Amino acid sequence: MPAFIYLLLPILFWSGNYILGRILVSDGIDPFSVSFLRWCLACLIILPFAYKKLWRERKIIVKNWPLLVLFGWLGICNYNLFLYIGLNTTTVTNAVLLNSIMPVMILITARLLLGNKTSWLQNTGILVSTLGAITIVSRGSLDTFLHLSFSQGDLWIITAAISWAIYSVLIVKRPKEMSLIGFFACTAIIGTLFQTPLFLLFGHNQITHFTASNWGAIVYMGLFASIGAFLCWNTGVQKLGAATAGHFIHLLPVFSIGLSVIFLGEHLLNFHYAGITLIFSGIFIATVLNKKRPSTT
């Protein structure tokens, strides 16, 4: 499978998670319950396939436990929980816009933590695709963009984006001798353990009151938005690097709009087409053209 597919699939899965997460918190399901149940289910699904790996790699886990705890905290606990908390109190427009700046955060974080440098083509691609994301969420109106207001929920979304940027940059430092499924299962368990006391303290929904559609959404989150997305994302980052992977975050509003058209009967307008064109152009410049650029070394 082409390497870029590993980065496209997580965006598709997370777009569905984004929509379903918004629906769940709008229905009164608290974010602590949504995140905890999602990852409990993901752990139950992955453990039958991963427990032998975890046992064989137990010495590696013990040796690298501080790093694994950091990954579980940043990527499993913080990002997902903060996103759902943010969706509870902010608008969809603001949340998508704030998520669209994640590629910039990833590049800045990679420069600060790893000393990575970006080419002028990568920077141009980031600028073009960021303009595309802004075009979509502002509905092609400068006035809409200038009058966006920021709430407490927006701060949660920003914090989630920062957590994911650090996770994406540091993922290249995961123990190389550890299998991908073992790494994911280990960090998923750690992240779920972090969420357990928060769920017990702040979760207020009775699980027995969940509807079939509520459980259907959580099953999707546990299977596709958790296991499928994280395994693909980690593979994609390993193959293409954090900077390149960051560009694909710009596809989140594109895929979210596409899912809205399919499942909610919404229609694409002119600003959608303009934004999608800019996003794909930016990704093309930063990935395809950048790789074809002759080396100056």
C-alpha positions as a LaTeX table, in Angstrom:
\begin{tabular}{lrrr}
\hline
Residue & $x$ (\AA) & $y$ (\AA) & $z$ (\AA) \\
\hline
Met1 & 0.00 & 0.00 & 0.00 \\
Pro2 & 1.43 & 3.47 & $-0.90$ \\
Ala3 & 2.82 & 5.27 & 2.14 \\
Phe4 & 0.48 & 8.27 & 1.83 \\
Ile5 & $-2.56$ & 5.98 & 2.22 \\
Tyr6 & $-1.46$ & 5.35 & 5.80 \\
Leu7 & $-1.97$ & 9.06 & 6.44 \\
Leu8 & $-5.20$ & 9.44 & 4.45 \\
Leu9 & $-7.07$ & 6.69 & 6.29 \\
Pro10 & $-6.61$ & 8.17 & 9.79 \\
Ile11 & $-7.95$ & 11.52 & 8.59 \\
Leu12 & $-11.02$ & 9.79 & 7.18 \\
Phe13 & $-11.55$ & 7.84 & 10.41 \\
Trp14 & $-10.99$ & 10.92 & 12.59 \\
Ser15 & $-13.41$ & 12.95 & 10.48 \\
Gly16 & $-16.12$ & 10.43 & 11.36 \\
Asn17 & $-15.01$ & 10.56 & 15.00 \\
Tyr18 & $-15.22$ & 14.35 & 14.91 \\
Ile19 & $-18.82$ & 14.31 & 13.69 \\
Leu20 & $-19.93$ & 11.50 & 16.02 \\
Gly21 & $-18.15$ & 13.09 & 18.99 \\
Arg22 & $-20.01$ & 16.33 & 18.41 \\
Ile23 & $-23.31$ & 14.45 & 18.16 \\
Leu24 & $-22.66$ & 12.51 & 21.38 \\
Val25 & $-21.75$ & 15.54 & 23.52 \\
Ser26 & $-24.70$ & 17.43 & 22.00 \\
Asp27 & $-26.92$ & 14.55 & 23.13 \\
Gly28 & $-25.71$ & 15.08 & 26.69 \\
Ile29 & $-23.05$ & 12.36 & 26.90 \\
Asp30 & $-20.18$ & 13.81 & 28.94 \\
Pro31 & $-16.73$ & 13.88 & 27.27 \\
Phe32 & $-15.11$ & 11.83 & 30.05 \\
Ser33 & $-17.49$ & 8.94 & 29.38 \\
Val34 & $-17.08$ & 9.21 & 25.60 \\
Ser35 & $-13.28$ & 9.12 & 25.71 \\
Phe36 & $-13.00$ & 6.47 & 28.43 \\
Leu37 & $-15.51$ & 4.06 & 26.87 \\
Arg38 & $-13.97$ & 4.54 & 23.42 \\
Trp39 & $-10.54$ & 3.52 & 24.65 \\
Cys40 & $-11.78$ & 0.74 & 26.91 \\
Leu41 & $-13.42$ & $-0.80$ & 23.86 \\
Ala42 & $-10.27$ & $-0.28$ & 21.77 \\
Cys43 & $-8.17$ & $-2.06$ & 24.43 \\
Leu44 & $-10.60$ & $-4.99$ & 24.60 \\
Ile45 & $-10.49$ & $-5.37$ & 20.82 \\
Ile46 & $-6.70$ & $-5.11$ & 20.44 \\
Leu47 & $-5.59$ & $-7.18$ & 23.46 \\
Pro48 & $-6.43$ & $-10.65$ & 22.02 \\
Phe49 & $-4.11$ & $-9.83$ & 19.11 \\
Ala50 & $-1.42$ & $-8.06$ & 21.12 \\
Tyr51 & $-1.04$ & $-9.84$ & 24.45 \\
Lys52 & 1.61 & $-12.29$ & 23.18 \\
Lys53 & 3.61 & $-9.37$ & 21.76 \\
Leu54 & 3.30 & $-7.48$ & 25.04 \\
Trp55 & 4.58 & $-10.48$ & 26.99 \\
Arg56 & 7.54 & $-11.06$ & 24.66 \\
Glu57 & 8.39 & $-7.35$ & 24.71 \\
Arg58 & 7.95 & $-6.86$ & 28.47 \\
Lys59 & 11.65 & $-6.12$ & 28.99 \\
Ile60 & 11.55 & $-3.46$ & 26.29 \\
Ile61 & 8.46 & $-1.97$ & 27.94 \\
Val62 & 10.15 & $-1.84$ & 31.34 \\
Lys63 & 13.26 & $-0.30$ & 29.82 \\
Asn64 & 11.32 & 2.40 & 27.96 \\
Trp65 & 8.43 & 2.95 & 30.36 \\
Pro66 & 8.90 & 6.75 & 30.80 \\
Leu67 & 8.63 & 7.29 & 27.02 \\
Leu68 & 5.67 & 4.92 & 26.71 \\
Val69 & 3.87 & 6.69 & 29.55 \\
Leu70 & 4.45 & 10.01 & 27.79 \\
Phe71 & 2.99 & 8.64 & 24.53 \\
Gly72 & $-0.05$ & 7.21 & 26.35 \\
Trp73 & $-0.61$ & 10.48 & 28.17 \\
Leu74 & $-0.21$ & 12.77 & 25.14 \\
Gly75 & $-1.72$ & 10.76 & 22.29 \\
Ile76 & $-4.35$ & 8.60 & 23.97 \\
Cys77 & $-5.50$ & 10.52 & 27.03 \\
Asn78 & $-4.90$ & 14.22 & 26.43 \\
Tyr79 & $-5.69$ & 14.64 & 22.75 \\
Asn80 & $-8.94$ & 12.69 & 22.74 \\
Leu81 & $-10.29$ & 13.86 & 26.07 \\
Phe82 & $-9.42$ & 17.52 & 25.43 \\
Leu83 & $-11.03$ & 17.33 & 21.97 \\
Tyr84 & $-14.34$ & 16.06 & 23.38 \\
Ile85 & $-14.27$ & 18.61 & 26.20 \\
Gly86 & $-13.70$ & 21.34 & 23.63 \\
Leu87 & $-16.52$ & 20.12 & 21.38 \\
Asn88 & $-18.83$ & 20.43 & 24.36 \\
Thr89 & $-18.45$ & 24.21 & 24.55 \\
Thr90 & $-17.17$ & 25.52 & 21.22 \\
Thr91 & $-18.58$ & 25.77 & 17.73 \\
Val92 & $-17.74$ & 23.33 & 14.97 \\
Thr93 & $-16.32$ & 26.18 & 12.87 \\
Asn94 & $-13.88$ & 27.23 & 15.56 \\
Ala95 & $-12.85$ & 23.65 & 16.37 \\
Val96 & $-12.11$ & 22.76 & 12.73 \\
Leu97 & $-10.16$ & 25.98 & 12.23 \\
Leu98 & $-8.06$ & 25.38 & 15.33 \\
Asn99 & $-7.38$ & 21.78 & 14.29 \\
Ser100 & $-6.27$ & 22.99 & 10.87 \\
Ile101 & $-3.25$ & 24.78 & 12.38 \\
Met102 & $-1.88$ & 21.48 & 13.66 \\
Pro103 & 0.59 & 21.06 & 10.75 \\
Val104 & 2.17 & 24.36 & 11.73 \\
Met105 & 2.36 & 23.19 & 15.34 \\
Ile106 & 3.97 & 19.91 & 14.22 \\
Leu107 & 6.63 & 21.71 & 12.17 \\
Ile108 & 7.39 & 24.15 & 15.00 \\
Thr109 & 7.53 & 21.29 & 17.53 \\
Ala110 & 9.79 & 19.24 & 15.24 \\
Arg111 & 12.14 & 22.20 & 14.93 \\
Leu112 & 12.18 & 22.80 & 18.71 \\
Leu113 & 12.48 & 19.18 & 19.85 \\
Leu114 & 14.38 & 17.53 & 17.01 \\
Gly115 & 16.04 & 20.43 & 15.24 \\
Asn116 & 14.28 & 19.57 & 11.95 \\
Lys117 & 14.41 & 22.14 & 9.17 \\
Thr118 & 11.80 & 22.77 & 6.50 \\
Ser119 & 12.36 & 23.73 & 2.87 \\
Trp120 & 10.77 & 26.73 & 1.20 \\
Leu121 & 8.49 & 24.36 & $-0.73$ \\
Gln122 & 7.25 & 22.78 & 2.50 \\
Asn123 & 6.62 & 26.22 & 3.98 \\
Thr124 & 4.81 & 27.30 & 0.80 \\
Gly125 & 2.67 & 24.15 & 0.89 \\
Ile126 & 1.76 & 24.77 & 4.52 \\
Leu127 & 0.73 & 28.34 & 3.71 \\
Val128 & $-1.39$ & 27.32 & 0.70 \\
Ser129 & $-3.18$ & 24.45 & 2.46 \\
Thr130 & $-3.72$ & 26.58 & 5.58 \\
Leu131 & $-5.41$ & 29.19 & 3.40 \\
Gly132 & $-7.60$ & 26.41 & 2.02 \\
Ala133 & $-8.65$ & 25.28 & 5.50 \\
Ile134 & $-9.38$ & 28.89 & 6.49 \\
Thr135 & $-11.44$ & 29.36 & 3.30 \\
Ile136 & $-13.62$ & 26.38 & 4.21 \\
Val137 & $-14.24$ & 27.14 & 7.87 \\
Ser138 & $-14.81$ & 30.86 & 7.21 \\
Arg139 & $-17.18$ & 30.02 & 4.33 \\
Gly140 & $-15.05$ & 32.13 & 2.01 \\
Ser141 & $-15.86$ & 35.27 & 3.98 \\
Leu142 & $-13.14$ & 37.45 & 5.47 \\
Asp143 & $-15.75$ & 39.03 & 7.74 \\
Thr144 & $-16.67$ & 35.61 & 9.19 \\
Phe145 & $-13.01$ & 34.83 & 9.85 \\
Leu146 & $-12.29$ & 38.20 & 11.48 \\
His147 & $-15.29$ & 37.94 & 13.80 \\
Leu148 & $-14.60$ & 34.47 & 15.18 \\
Ser149 & $-14.77$ & 34.52 & 18.97 \\
Phe150 & $-12.72$ & 32.22 & 21.16 \\
Ser151 & $-14.22$ & 30.43 & 24.15 \\
Gln152 & $-12.95$ & 28.13 & 26.87 \\
Gly153 & $-13.70$ & 25.25 & 24.52 \\
Asp154 & $-11.33$ & 26.74 & 21.95 \\
Leu155 & $-8.53$ & 26.66 & 24.50 \\
Trp156 & $-9.20$ & 22.95 & 25.06 \\
Ile157 & $-8.98$ & 22.36 & 21.30 \\
Ile158 & $-5.67$ & 24.24 & 21.13 \\
Thr159 & $-4.32$ & 22.19 & 24.05 \\
Ala160 & $-5.42$ & 19.00 & 22.29 \\
Ala161 & $-3.65$ & 20.11 & 19.10 \\
Ile162 & $-0.43$ & 20.85 & 21.02 \\
Ser163 & $-0.56$ & 17.40 & 22.66 \\
Trp164 & $-1.00$ & 15.73 & 19.27 \\
Ala165 & 1.79 & 17.78 & 17.69 \\
Ile166 & 4.25 & 16.67 & 20.39 \\
Tyr167 & 3.06 & 13.07 & 20.08 \\
Ser168 & 3.47 & 13.10 & 16.29 \\
Val169 & 6.98 & 14.54 & 16.47 \\
Leu170 & 8.22 & 12.19 & 19.19 \\
Ile171 & 6.68 & 9.07 & 17.63 \\
Val172 & 9.87 & 8.61 & 15.60 \\
Lys173 & 11.60 & 7.90 & 18.93 \\
Arg174 & 9.37 & 4.97 & 19.82 \\
Pro175 & 11.39 & 1.82 & 20.67 \\
Lys176 & 12.37 & 0.39 & 17.28 \\
Glu177 & 12.62 & $-3.13$ & 18.67 \\
Met178 & 8.98 & $-2.95$ & 19.79 \\
Ser179 & 6.28 & $-4.11$ & 17.36 \\
Leu180 & 3.75 & $-1.57$ & 16.13 \\
Ile181 & 0.79 & $-3.48$ & 17.58 \\
Gly182 & 2.61 & $-3.97$ & 20.88 \\
Phe183 & 3.45 & $-0.27$ & 21.05 \\
Phe184 & $-0.13$ & 0.75 & 20.29 \\
Ala185 & $-1.65$ & $-1.69$ & 22.79 \\
Cys186 & 0.77 & $-0.60$ & 25.51 \\
Thr187 & 0.15 & 3.12 & 25.03 \\
Ala188 & $-3.62$ & 2.54 & 24.68 \\
Ile189 & $-3.69$ & 0.75 & 28.04 \\
Ile190 & $-1.59$ & 3.48 & 29.66 \\
Gly191 & $-3.80$ & 6.23 & 28.22 \\
Thr192 & $-6.95$ & 4.44 & 29.38 \\
Leu193 & $-5.51$ & 4.06 & 32.88 \\
Phe194 & $-4.88$ & 7.82 & 32.94 \\
Gln195 & $-8.54$ & 8.38 & 32.05 \\
Thr196 & $-9.99$ & 5.92 & 34.59 \\
Pro197 & $-9.94$ & 8.21 & 37.66 \\
Leu198 & $-11.21$ & 11.12 & 35.55 \\
Phe199 & $-14.12$ & 9.00 & 34.33 \\
Leu200 & $-14.95$ & 7.87 & 37.88 \\
Leu201 & $-14.77$ & 11.44 & 39.22 \\
Phe202 & $-16.38$ & 13.44 & 36.43 \\
Gly203 & $-18.37$ & 11.00 & 34.28 \\
His204 & $-22.05$ & 11.46 & 35.08 \\
Asn205 & $-23.87$ & 9.36 & 32.47 \\
Gln206 & $-25.46$ & 6.01 & 33.25 \\
Ile207 & $-24.19$ & 3.50 & 30.70 \\
Thr208 & $-27.49$ & 1.63 & 30.87 \\
His209 & $-29.22$ & 4.73 & 29.48 \\
Phe210 & $-27.15$ & 4.77 & 26.28 \\
Thr211 & $-29.15$ & 4.24 & 23.11 \\
Ala212 & $-28.22$ & 1.88 & 20.29 \\
Ser213 & $-26.98$ & 4.84 & 18.24 \\
Asn214 & $-24.82$ & 6.00 & 21.18 \\
Trp215 & $-23.17$ & 2.58 & 21.37 \\
Gly216 & $-22.82$ & 2.45 & 17.60 \\
Ala217 & $-20.89$ & 5.72 & 17.68 \\
Ile218 & $-18.62$ & 4.47 & 20.47 \\
Val219 & $-17.96$ & 1.19 & 18.62 \\
Tyr220 & $-16.92$ & 3.19 & 15.55 \\
Met221 & $-14.63$ & 5.33 & 17.70 \\
Gly222 & $-13.06$ & 2.30 & 19.37 \\
Leu223 & $-12.53$ & 0.28 & 16.19 \\
Phe224 & $-11.82$ & 2.79 & 13.42 \\
Ala225 & $-10.97$ & 6.13 & 15.06 \\
Ser226 & $-8.77$ & 4.42 & 17.67 \\
Ile227 & $-7.20$ & 1.17 & 16.47 \\
Gly228 & $-7.33$ & 1.68 & 12.70 \\
Ala229 & $-6.41$ & 5.36 & 12.78 \\
Phe230 & $-3.55$ & 5.12 & 15.27 \\
Leu231 & $-1.91$ & 2.09 & 13.64 \\
Cys232 & $-2.09$ & 3.76 & 10.23 \\
Trp233 & $-0.94$ & 7.15 & 11.53 \\
Asn234 & 2.07 & 5.75 & 13.37 \\
Thr235 & 3.03 & 3.74 & 10.27 \\
Gly236 & 2.65 & 6.81 & 8.04 \\
Val237 & 4.76 & 8.99 & 10.33 \\
Gln238 & 7.47 & 6.33 & 10.41 \\
Lys239 & 7.48 & 6.12 & 6.61 \\
Leu240 & 7.14 & 9.80 & 5.66 \\
Gly241 & 8.09 & 11.79 & 8.77 \\
Ala242 & 6.15 & 14.10 & 11.08 \\
Ala243 & 6.46 & 17.19 & 8.86 \\
Thr244 & 4.91 & 15.46 & 5.84 \\
Ala245 & 2.26 & 13.80 & 7.99 \\
Gly246 & 1.25 & 17.18 & 9.36 \\
His247 & 0.10 & 18.34 & 5.93 \\
Phe248 & $-2.58$ & 15.66 & 5.84 \\
Ile249 & $-4.30$ & 17.17 & 8.90 \\
His250 & $-5.55$ & 19.84 & 6.49 \\
Leu251 & $-7.76$ & 17.15 & 4.95 \\
Leu252 & $-9.82$ & 16.96 & 8.15 \\
Pro253 & $-12.27$ & 19.71 & 7.12 \\
Val254 & $-12.39$ & 18.29 & 3.57 \\
Phe255 & $-13.31$ & 14.80 & 4.73 \\
Ser256 & $-15.69$ & 16.15 & 7.37 \\
Ile257 & $-17.55$ & 18.10 & 4.68 \\
Gly258 & $-17.60$ & 15.03 & 2.45 \\
Leu259 & $-19.14$ & 12.92 & 5.21 \\
Ser260 & $-21.69$ & 15.66 & 5.86 \\
Val261 & $-22.68$ & 15.59 & 2.19 \\
Ile262 & $-23.05$ & 11.80 & 2.23 \\
Phe263 & $-24.78$ & 11.29 & 5.56 \\
Leu264 & $-26.43$ & 14.63 & 6.32 \\
Gly265 & $-27.50$ & 15.67 & 2.82 \\
Glu266 & $-25.52$ & 18.92 & 2.86 \\
His267 & $-24.36$ & 20.55 & $-0.38$ \\
Leu268 & $-20.94$ & 21.78 & $-1.48$ \\
Leu269 & $-20.75$ & 25.49 & $-2.26$ \\
Asn270 & $-18.20$ & 27.52 & $-4.20$ \\
Phe271 & $-16.03$ & 28.26 & $-1.16$ \\
His272 & $-15.83$ & 24.52 & $-0.45$ \\
Tyr273 & $-14.40$ & 23.81 & $-3.90$ \\
Ala274 & $-11.95$ & 26.72 & $-3.58$ \\
Gly275 & $-10.77$ & 25.53 & $-0.16$ \\
Ile276 & $-10.42$ & 21.90 & $-1.22$ \\
Thr277 & $-8.39$ & 22.95 & $-4.28$ \\
Leu278 & $-6.03$ & 25.01 & $-2.11$ \\
Ile279 & $-5.63$ & 22.18 & 0.42 \\
Phe280 & $-4.73$ & 19.57 & $-2.18$ \\
Ser281 & $-2.45$ & 22.06 & $-3.96$ \\
Gly282 & $-0.60$ & 22.74 & $-0.72$ \\
Ile283 & $-0.15$ & 19.04 & 0.01 \\
Phe284 & 1.10 & 18.48 & $-3.56$ \\
Ile285 & 3.64 & 21.31 & $-3.25$ \\
Ala286 & 4.90 & 20.22 & 0.18 \\
Thr287 & 5.14 & 16.49 & $-0.60$ \\
Val288 & 5.41 & 15.62 & $-4.29$ \\
Leu289 & 7.22 & 18.75 & $-5.53$ \\
Asn290 & 9.40 & 18.92 & $-2.43$ \\
Lys291 & 10.61 & 15.34 & $-2.99$ \\
Lys292 & 11.41 & 16.13 & $-6.65$ \\
Arg293 & 13.43 & 19.20 & $-5.67$ \\
Pro294 & 17.13 & 18.60 & $-6.38$ \\
Ser295 & 19.34 & 18.42 & $-3.31$ \\
Thr296 & 21.65 & 21.37 & $-2.68$ \\
Thr297 & 24.05 & 19.32 & $-0.59$ \\
\hline
\end{tabular}
